[in-house]
Amino acid sequence: MNYFFGFKCNLTYCLLVGLLLYAPPQYAQWEVSTFGGDFQRVSFGDNNTVYVVGPAGTMMRSNDAGITWQMLQPSASNTVNAMAAVGSQLVVLVGDGGMIRRSTDCGTNWTNPTSGTTNNLLDVEASSATTFYAVGDQGTVIKSTDSGATWTTVPTGVTANLGRCSFINDQEGWVAYWFGETILKTSDGGSTWTTQTAALAEIEDIAFVDADLGYICQGVLGDFYIRPSTDGGDTWPEMAVVIGRFRSFWAGAAGSNQALAVGDDCRLAYQYSGTGNWVRTSVPDCFDQIIYDVASSGSTDIAVGENEYLVHTSTYGALSNGTIRTFSSGTGFRAFKAVDQNHWYITTTNSDTPLYYTADAGQSWAQIRPQSNFLSD
């Protein structure tokens, strides 16, 4: 009998597990876990600090690029629609009724800055460590130049609902009409705006890489598209990926040609060499879940979806189709505890298998059936 990460196994099994865990780098190894509820937005503060949040204010933070997670309590009074994180400490949430929540200590404590509006805020983005933009209903754009502590209104001259924004620096950015075909562009920090038209279909998300290259997700009448612009949004060629609904983008740094798109039925699309070359796949064991949002540190990717699905890979997703591991085994999670980086416990709602244990950071799991079912967080 041989031992692998402290577990007994025969030689064939050890070799099989070894091949799965130490596959060549070209195979992204996605890990899928579920916690119950919905996660709809995700944001990296730095390469290691990542936050996920749901509309009801359910929020988690990882300090090790998604390996382990801690619950947070932002005490959001209204529906949370978006968030932006900068560095290892600062995170800002926005939501319905003009709600803003801000933390400067990794989500431990929260303040409630005044937004100056009662309109729903639908998206927020940090264009730098100090400058944030948030957009919402009735043409609302607000701006902070002190890391989200105070906010001022930015006139747009429109009354349409603004659902998504993308800024490449403090001065230059794009704001998309919520489920419309129109985009507003500014090159002077919101002092003036020009109108661009994408046509074709309703915009669900927008992401710009630099002053020229950007992407939009669009969908109408059952057809869904990923479209690039190479001239700063002035034109959007009608070439696209047309397989299921895509909801959100992450776009890499200028010159990287890296982008991730996610959507319904656990669909993932990756671009890594030019504006029209996409690899498309779905996450196995994810069934028909909707993936709402995706973000990346450049080396670690996190995607989140309904029923608090959390999809994690430590290798860039463009080279996917690797090994999939799932934590849940069809049971509902009640609590998660990490003793250290490798030893974790998960309690479940299933009285037959109320406890799962791993000694190798989730690579393999053992089911434990204690004498008592009195398990709590």
C-alpha positions in Angstrom: 0.0 0.0 0.0 1.3 3.4 -1.0 0.6 6.9 0.5 -0.3 10.0 -1.5 -0.8 13.3 0.4 -1.2 11.2 3.5 -3.9 8.9 2.0 -3.5 5.2 1.5 -3.9 4.0 -2.1 -2.7 1.3 -4.4 0.0 2.1 -7.0 -2.4 2.5 -10.0 -4.6 4.9 -8.1 -1.6 6.9 -6.9 -0.3 7.2 -10.4 -3.7 8.3 -11.7 -4.1 10.9 -9.0 -0.6 12.1 -9.7 -1.3 12.6 -13.4 -4.4 14.6 -12.6 -2.7 16.8 -10.1 0.5 17.4 -12.0 -0.9 17.7 -15.6 1.2 19.8 -18.0 0.6 23.5 -17.7 -1.4 23.7 -21.0 -4.4 22.1 -19.2 -6.3 24.5 -17.0 -7.6 22.7 -13.9 -10.9 24.2 -13.0 -12.3 23.6 -9.5 -16.1 24.0 -9.0 -17.7 24.5 -5.6 -21.1 25.6 -4.5 -22.2 27.2 -1.3 -26.0 27.8 -1.7 -27.6 31.0 -3.0 -26.3 33.3 -5.8 -22.9 35.0 -6.5 -23.2 37.5 -9.3 -20.1 39.6 -9.2 -16.4 39.0 -8.7 -13.4 41.4 -8.4 -9.6 41.0 -7.8 -8.0 43.6 -5.6 -4.5 42.2 -6.4 -3.1 38.8 -7.5 -4.1 37.1 -4.3 -7.1 39.1 -2.9 -10.5 38.3 -4.6 -14.1 39.0 -3.5 -17.4 37.5 -4.6 -20.8 38.9 -3.8 -24.5 38.1 -4.4 -27.5 40.5 -4.7 -28.6 39.7 -1.2 -25.2 40.8 0.2 -23.8 37.3 0.6 -20.0 38.0 0.3 -16.8 36.1 0.6 -13.1 37.0 0.4 -10.1 34.9 -0.5 -6.5 36.0 0.4 -4.9 33.2 -1.5 -6.2 33.6 -5.1 -9.3 31.4 -4.4 -7.9 28.5 -2.5 -9.6 29.3 0.8 -12.5 31.6 1.5 -13.9 33.7 4.4 -17.5 35.0 4.9 -17.9 38.8 5.1 -20.8 40.9 6.5 -21.2 44.1 4.4 -24.7 44.6 6.0 -26.1 45.8 2.7 -29.5 47.3 3.2 -30.5 47.1 -0.5 -29.8 44.7 -3.4 -26.1 44.7 -4.3 -25.5 45.0 -8.0 -21.7 45.4 -8.4 -18.3 45.9 -6.7 -14.8 47.0 -7.4 -11.7 46.1 -5.4 -8.2 47.8 -5.4 -5.2 46.3 -3.6 -5.5 44.0 -0.6 -7.6 46.3 1.6 -10.1 48.5 -0.4 -13.5 47.3 -1.8 -16.6 49.2 -2.8 -20.1 47.8 -3.3 -23.0 49.6 -5.1 -26.7 48.7 -5.3 -30.3 49.7 -5.5 -31.5 53.1 -4.1 -28.1 54.7 -4.6 -26.5 52.4 -1.9 -22.7 52.4 -1.5 -20.7 50.3 1.0 -17.0 50.8 1.4 -14.3 48.9 3.3 -10.7 49.7 3.8 -9.7 46.7 5.8 -10.5 43.7 3.5 -14.2 43.8 4.3 -14.0 43.5 8.1 -15.6 46.9 8.7 -17.9 49.0 6.4 -18.9 52.6 6.0 -21.8 54.0 4.1 -20.7 56.9 1.8 -23.4 59.2 0.5 -23.9 58.6 -3.3 -26.0 61.7 -3.9 -28.6 59.7 -5.7 -31.5 57.5 -4.9 -31.4 55.8 -8.4 -30.3 52.2 -8.6 -26.5 51.9 -9.1 -25.8 49.0 -11.5 -22.1 48.9 -12.0 -18.9 50.3 -10.5 -15.3 50.4 -11.7 -12.0 51.6 -10.3 -10.0 53.3 -13.0 -7.1 53.7 -10.5 -6.3 53.3 -6.8 -8.1 56.6 -6.1 -10.7 57.1 -8.8 -14.0 55.2 -9.1 -17.0 55.5 -11.4 -20.4 54.1 -10.8 -23.4 54.1 -13.2 -27.1 53.4 -12.9 -30.7 54.3 -13.7 -31.9 57.5 -15.3 -28.5 58.4 -16.9 -26.7 58.3 -13.5 -22.9 58.5 -13.4 -21.2 59.3 -10.1 -17.4 59.7 -9.5 -15.1 59.5 -6.6 -11.5 60.8 -6.6 -10.7 59.7 -3.0 -11.0 55.9 -3.2 -14.7 55.9 -2.8 -15.0 58.0 0.4 -17.0 60.8 -1.2 -18.9 61.0 -4.5 -20.0 63.7 -7.0 -22.5 63.5 -9.8 -21.2 63.5 -13.4 -23.8 64.9 -15.9 -24.4 62.8 -18.9 -27.3 64.5 -20.6 -29.2 61.3 -21.0 -32.1 59.7 -19.0 -31.7 56.1 -20.2 -30.6 53.5 -17.7 -26.8 52.9 -17.7 -25.9 49.3 -16.9 -22.2 48.8 -17.5 -19.0 50.8 -17.6 -15.4 50.3 -18.5 -12.5 52.7 -17.8 -8.9 52.3 -19.0 -7.7 55.3 -16.9 -9.1 58.1 -14.9 -10.0 60.1 -18.0 -11.1 57.7 -20.7 -14.0 55.3 -20.4 -17.2 53.9 -21.9 -20.7 53.5 -20.4 -23.3 51.2 -22.0 -27.0 51.7 -22.0 -28.6 48.9 -19.9 -30.0 46.4 -22.5 -29.7 49.0 -25.2 -27.5 49.5 -28.3 -25.9 52.9 -27.3 -22.6 53.6 -25.7 -21.4 56.9 -24.2 -17.6 57.6 -24.3 -15.6 60.2 -22.4 -12.0 61.2 -22.8 -11.9 63.9 -20.1 -13.1 62.2 -17.0 -16.8 62.7 -17.7 -16.8 66.4 -18.5 -18.1 65.6 -22.0 -19.5 62.6 -23.7 -19.9 61.4 -27.2 -22.4 58.8 -28.4 -21.5 55.6 -30.1 -23.9 53.0 -31.5 -23.3 49.2 -31.5 -26.7 48.3 -33.1 -27.5 44.7 -33.8 -28.6 43.7 -30.2 -28.9 44.6 -26.5 -25.6 45.2 -24.7 -25.1 43.1 -21.6 -21.5 43.9 -20.8 -18.6 46.0 -22.1 -14.9 45.8 -21.5 -12.1 47.8 -23.0 -8.4 46.8 -22.9 -6.9 50.0 -24.2 -8.0 53.1 -26.2 -8.7 51.0 -29.3 -9.6 47.4 -28.3 -12.8 46.6 -26.6 -15.5 43.9 -26.4 -19.3 43.8 -25.9 -21.7 41.0 -25.1 -25.0 41.3 -26.8 -28.1 39.2 -27.1 -31.6 39.4 -28.7 -34.2 36.9 -29.9 -32.1 34.0 -28.8 -28.9 35.0 -30.6 -26.0 36.0 -28.5 -22.8 37.7 -29.7 -19.3 38.6 -28.6 -18.1 41.6 -30.7 -14.8 43.4 -30.7 -14.0 47.0 -31.6 -10.5 48.0 -32.7 -11.2 51.8 -33.1 -12.3 52.8 -29.6 -15.9 51.8 -30.0 -16.6 53.8 -33.2 -17.5 50.6 -35.1 -18.3 47.1 -34.0 -17.8 44.4 -36.8 -20.7 41.9 -37.0 -18.5 38.9 -36.3 -19.3 37.0 -33.2 -19.6 33.8 -31.1 -23.2 32.7 -31.4 -23.5 29.8 -28.9 -25.8 30.6 -26.0 -26.1 33.7 -23.9 -22.9 35.5 -22.8 -23.3 37.8 -19.8 -20.0 39.2 -18.8 -16.4 39.9 -19.8 -12.9 40.2 -18.3 -10.3 41.7 -20.6 -6.6 41.5 -20.0 -3.9 44.2 -20.1 -3.1 46.0 -23.3 -1.2 43.8 -25.7 -2.0 40.5 -23.9 -4.9 39.6 -26.2 -6.5 37.7 -23.3 -10.2 37.8 -22.6 -12.7 35.6 -20.8 -16.5 35.6 -21.4 -19.1 33.7 -19.4 -22.8 33.0 -19.6 -25.7 30.6 -19.4 -25.3 26.8 -19.2 -21.8 27.3 -17.7 -20.5 28.5 -21.0 -17.0 29.9 -21.1 -15.3 31.5 -24.1 -11.6 32.4 -24.2 -9.6 34.6 -26.5 -5.8 34.5 -26.4 -4.4 35.4 -29.8 -6.1 38.2 -31.7 -9.5 39.8 -31.7 -11.5 37.1 -33.4 -9.9 33.8 -32.3 -12.0 32.2 -29.5 -12.0 28.9 -27.8 -15.4 27.9 -26.5 -16.3 25.3 -23.8 -18.6 24.6 -20.9 -17.5 23.7 -17.3 -18.2 19.9 -16.7 -20.2 19.1 -13.6 -21.6 22.6 -13.7 -24.9 21.4 -15.3 -27.2 24.3 -16.4 -26.0 26.9 -14.0 -25.7 30.5 -15.1 -22.3 32.1 -14.8 -22.8 35.8 -14.2 -19.3 37.3 -13.9 -15.7 36.6 -14.4 -12.4 38.2 -13.3 -8.7 37.3 -13.4 -5.4 38.3 -11.9 -3.7 37.2 -15.1 -2.7 33.9 -13.6 -5.8 32.9 -11.5 -9.3 33.1 -12.8 -12.5 33.2 -10.8 -16.0 32.9 -12.3 -19.2 33.0 -10.2 -22.8 32.1 -10.8 -26.2 31.2 -9.5 -26.5 28.8 -6.5 -23.2 30.3 -5.4 -21.2 28.4 -8.0 -17.6 29.4 -7.8 -15.3 28.2 -10.6 -11.6 28.6 -10.0 -8.5 27.9 -12.0 -4.8 28.7 -11.3 -3.9 28.5 -15.0 -5.2 31.0 -17.5 -8.6 29.7 -18.8 -7.8 30.0 -22.5 -6.3 26.6 -22.5 -9.0 24.8 -20.7 -10.6 21.3 -21.1 -8.5 20.1 -18.2 -9.4 18.2 -15.0 -12.6 19.2 -13.2 -13.0 18.7 -9.5 -16.2 19.2 -7.5 -16.6 19.7 -3.8 -20.3 19.3 -3.3 -21.3 15.7 -4.5 -24.9 16.9 -4.7 -25.3 18.0 -1.1 -25.9 21.5 0.2 -23.1 23.2 2.1 -23.7 24.5 5.6 -20.2 25.8 6.7 -16.6 25.8 5.5 -13.6 25.9 7.8 -9.9 26.1 6.8 -7.6 25.0 9.5 -4.6 26.0 7.4 -3.9 26.2 3.6 -4.2 22.5 3.1 -6.6 21.2 5.8 -10.3 22.1 5.3 -13.6 20.9 6.6 -17.1 21.3 5.0 -20.3 20.6 6.9 -23.4 19.8 4.8 -27.1 19.5 5.0 -27.1 15.8 4.2 -27.3 13.8 7.5 -25.9 10.7 5.7 -22.6 12.5 4.8 -22.6 15.6 7.1 -18.8 16.3 6.9 -16.1 16.4 4.2 -12.4 16.7 5.0 -9.3 17.4 2.8 -5.7 17.4 3.7 -4.4 18.6 0.3 -6.2 21.9 -0.4 -9.2 20.2 -2.0 -7.4 17.9 -4.4 -9.0 14.9 -2.7 -11.8 14.6 -0.1 -12.9 12.1 2.5 -16.4 11.7 3.9 -16.7 11.6 7.6 -19.8 10.4 9.5 -19.5 11.6 13.1 -21.7 10.0 15.9 -23.5 13.3 16.3 -25.1 15.5 13.6 -24.8 18.6 15.7 -22.5 20.5 13.2 -22.5 24.2 13.0 -20.4 27.0 11.7 
